Amino acid sequence: MSPVEIGYAGAVLLILALVAGVPVAPALGLVGLGGMLLGVGTAFTVAQLKSLPFAVVSNYDFAVLPMFVLMGTLAEASGITARLFRALQDWLGHVRGGLYQAVVLASAVFAAASGSTIVNAVVFTRIAYPEMLKYGYDRSLSIGCIAATGSFAAMIPPSITMVIYAIMTDQSVGRLLIAGIVPGVLTALVYFVGIRLLVRFNPRLAPPVPPAVAWRARFHSTLGVWPILLLIVPLIGGLYAGLYPASAAGAVGAFSAFLIALAMRRRVSTWIGPVLRDAAAISCTMFAILIGGLLLSRMLVATGVIDHLVLGIMDVASTPLRFMVLVCLLYLALGCFLDTTSMMVVTLPFLFGAVRALEIDPIWFGIVVVKLIEISVVTPPVGVNLFAVLSAAGRETQMQDVVRGVVPFIALELFVLALLIAFPELSTWLPDTMLGR
């Protein structure tokens, strides 16, 4: 077999391994090493095995990943999320469908402090879902709204998904994070308006309007959430102003989250241990997947698969628009069967060569990919947010409730995706204005 044939055989073997349930990290790494060994030789394979894992875990720029994970776990432990939802409930609870909109806004704000779609979805299932059922909101749309808005954390910085894309494609983490602000706000706005229209045309989705909360109570609850600004402003403001790189911004965010948790939950011994264990476990898993994915990427490059595949893609999708349509169809299909990290790590080594060949802006392409990731986390049958909210919702909620509830939000996501493809400036304008870029 030629090196190219060995590379393609490795790709097929990888798909079979993933379908068979082999863990993602060892599947990626073993296929990558095996393909390099057979297609390139022992010396090259041993050199990659010696250098690549160390290069990943010792790269200071990649420190942003565990810092963002730690920031999210600390923010959850602080209890600030519950205060945020209560404040928005006081402001919007007297509007028909107001709790749906409160979830949208609270998820968007908390996304700027967590970075994880699963954390967002689980936290608001525990906090908001019982309140929505208590007031008579539609069960399916309520849990669907929580699952869908949890995906905001993939786009709104600090986004772990953005960091993984940046590592896989050698792009600026800071520029990517800033690029997600406008699309993230746009998505929240589309959700806000879409929910208003849904409730207007189908009033049964929301109960009659309850009495409004007194203005004094609204302002009092709002004052209780001001610490979240200590997370958002230094992190995003410092990145945009060029005060520090993304790795330092992650440290600033994690330290700010620790101070907030310390102020709100004084008995440190009750929460610091579980928080650190969760952050370490998540970070180690992500780094293992990244190392495996980069080994696979090196194999595909060394065996000539990438060059061969780029030529094939150029024949089928010879223009940027055709290529983007092809990417959308691919990710929407894969999102039904693969988790988000695996999907990016498996596909980006194949696709990014064509991105360069077609001279597509890698920041814009990254935003489109992340939007597709947002859609995939709520796409049946394996959308991770569907299972996250189901596990936190209790026995009375069934999978069919979740699936039925996310359908309107998938339609809204596809509308936003079309806008991002049609108007690349929505993704590129803000990072192009960054100071110190």
C-alpha positions, 0 to 999 in steps of 0.5 A: 500500500502507498502512504496515501492509501495507508492514511485513508485506511487509518481514517476508515479504521478510526471511524470504525473504532469510534462507532465501536465505542473505543474512547476518543483519545486512544483511538485518535492516538493509536491510529495516528501512530500506526499510520505514521509507522506503516506509511512513513517509518519508525524514525519519524514516528518515534520523533513525533511521539517524543516531541508532540505530547510534550510540546502540547502540555508545555506550551504556555499558550495552551494554559488558557484551556485548564484556566477556563475550565477552572474558571467555569467550575469556580463560577458554578460553585460560587452560586452566582448563577442562581442569583443571576436567574432570580434577578432576571426572573424579577425583571421578566417574570411578569411578561408572558413567556418571561421565564424563557427570556430570563433563561436566554439572558442568564445563559448568555451572561453565565456563558461569559463566565463558564465556557462549557455548554454542559455546565451551562445546561446542567446549572440552569436545569437545576435552577430554572426548570423547577421554577418554570414547571411551578408557574405552568410553563410548557415542559418540552419548550422549557427543557428545550430552551435550557438545552439550547441556550446552554450552547451559548457557552460554545460561542461567547467567550471564554469558550473552550470550543474556541480554544480547541479550534485555535490549538488545532489550526494554530490561530490566535486564541484572543482574536477567536474569543473576541470574534465570538462576541457579536455572533453570541449576542446576535444568537441571544437576540434571535432567541429572545425575539423568537420566543416572543413570537412563539408565545404570541402565536401559541399562548398555551406555551406560557401561563397567564402573566403573574403580578409584577415584582416591586421595583425595589425588589428588582433593584435589590436582586440586581445588586446581588449579581454585580460580582459577575462583572468581576469575571466578564470585564477584566477577561474580555476587556483585557483581551480586547485592549491587548493588555495581556494574551489569552493565557493570562486572561484565563488566569485572571478569570480563574483568580476572579472566580476564586475570589467571588466563590471565596466571598460567597461561600466562606467554608472553603473546605466544602467546595474547593476540593471537588472544584479542583478535582472536576477541573483537573479531570476535564482538563486532562481529558481534553488534553488527551484528546488534543494530543491524539488528534494532533498525532492523527493530523501529523499522520495525515500530513506525512502520508499525503492524505491532506494534499490529496484530499484538498485536491479532491475538495477543490474539484467538488467545492471550487468556491468558498461558498460551495465549500462552506455549504459542504462543511455545514452539511458535514457537521450537521450530519456528524453532529447526530453521531459524534460529540463536539470535541471528537467532531472538531479533532477528527475533521479539522485536519482534513478541512483546514488545508482546503480553508487555506487553499481557498483563502478563506478567513480562518477566523470566520471559518472558526466562527461558522464551525463553532456555530455548527458545534452549537447546533450539534450539542442539541441535535438528536440522537447524541447531542450532549446537552440533551443528555445533560439536561435530561440527567439533571431534570428528574424522572418525570422528563423524558427524552421525547420532551427534550427533543420536541422542545429543542426543534424551534431553537434548532430552526433559530440556530440555522437562521443565525448560521445563514446570517454568519455565512452571508455576512462574514463581517459579523465575525471579523469586524470586532477582532479587526478592531482589537488593540495590540493585535 
